[in-house]
Amino acid sequence: MLADLGLNAVAVLRRAGLPSGLLDGDGSRITLDEFYALWESFDAEAQSPTLALKLGQIEASEFFDPAFFAAMCAPNMTVAGQRLGEFKRLVGAFSLDVEVMSTATRFTYRCKYRPDLPTTLAATEIVFLVNLLRRATRWRVVPKAVFLPSTLQETSAFEDWFGSGISYGDAASFSLDPIDAMRPFLTQDNQMWQSFEPGLRRRMEDAREDLSTRARIENTLLELLPSGRTQIDDVASELAVSRRSLQRRLSEEGTTWLDVLNSARMRLAQHYLKNTTLSAAEVRFLLGFEDPNSFFRAFRRWTDATPEAWREAQRMRA
């Protein structure tokens, strides 16, 4: 993609503070913060206010993305979105949720561990999904609504492409009329889907096996905590294992449920305080602490500082 856009990969990586050989295909992993920095660098090097329109329409078939082909083989956009959402777990930090309602079907793209999304990444993903829908149906489907988390420089160019206005809010999403969400894909191919599905599921299982039980539970908690689900039964249900099995596996790894819960809460608390303007009271609520004093005591135990003092110290370092 960098070559197609005439960008120098080394320059993009250098600006992001990443190794120049990162894209050489050796399977290197980067952190979520580094991934965000890479997108910011990508945007800065391209210097194009319509970069997301170009990226979202690049032919995914050129890169043989199995999840993309699984979506194109679906019978309609609702199923395609559900398949993509399921296999987003292979990427790790991002999710695609499909909400079917009586008046509309909404597709929402978000990061599971950070409330913010790079502007270009969010817009690229929504353009990609709408473009996939139009290619598969051979119909210029116009979304009922498009939402992006931050303002685009060339909003009019994007609105012309979508055929509808863009609103700005907390998430990246678009909504379809129920008829368009179920409009038949001309690319539907059950036989091809059946050939892709086993391999994709094996990759998902491999991805899960790479993580310890503690890591899997903590990652799940990072997603569940903001919605108020803080119990071990919530996590067990999400991971499709019994409560007893989770406790046994944690014991085998030399840790406990309470240790993992506290670790996840600490990570989220520090993230919210560092990257958002949420008050300490709002952070406490999102982490599931019913008693304000319990949160302040826990935070002091984690960091040896109050939430406000810790936040100010991070600002001074920036």
Order of alpha helices (4+ residues) and beta strands (2+ residues): alpha-alpha-alpha-alpha-alpha-beta-beta-alpha-beta-alpha-beta-beta-alpha-alpha-alpha-alpha-alpha-alpha-alpha-alpha-alpha
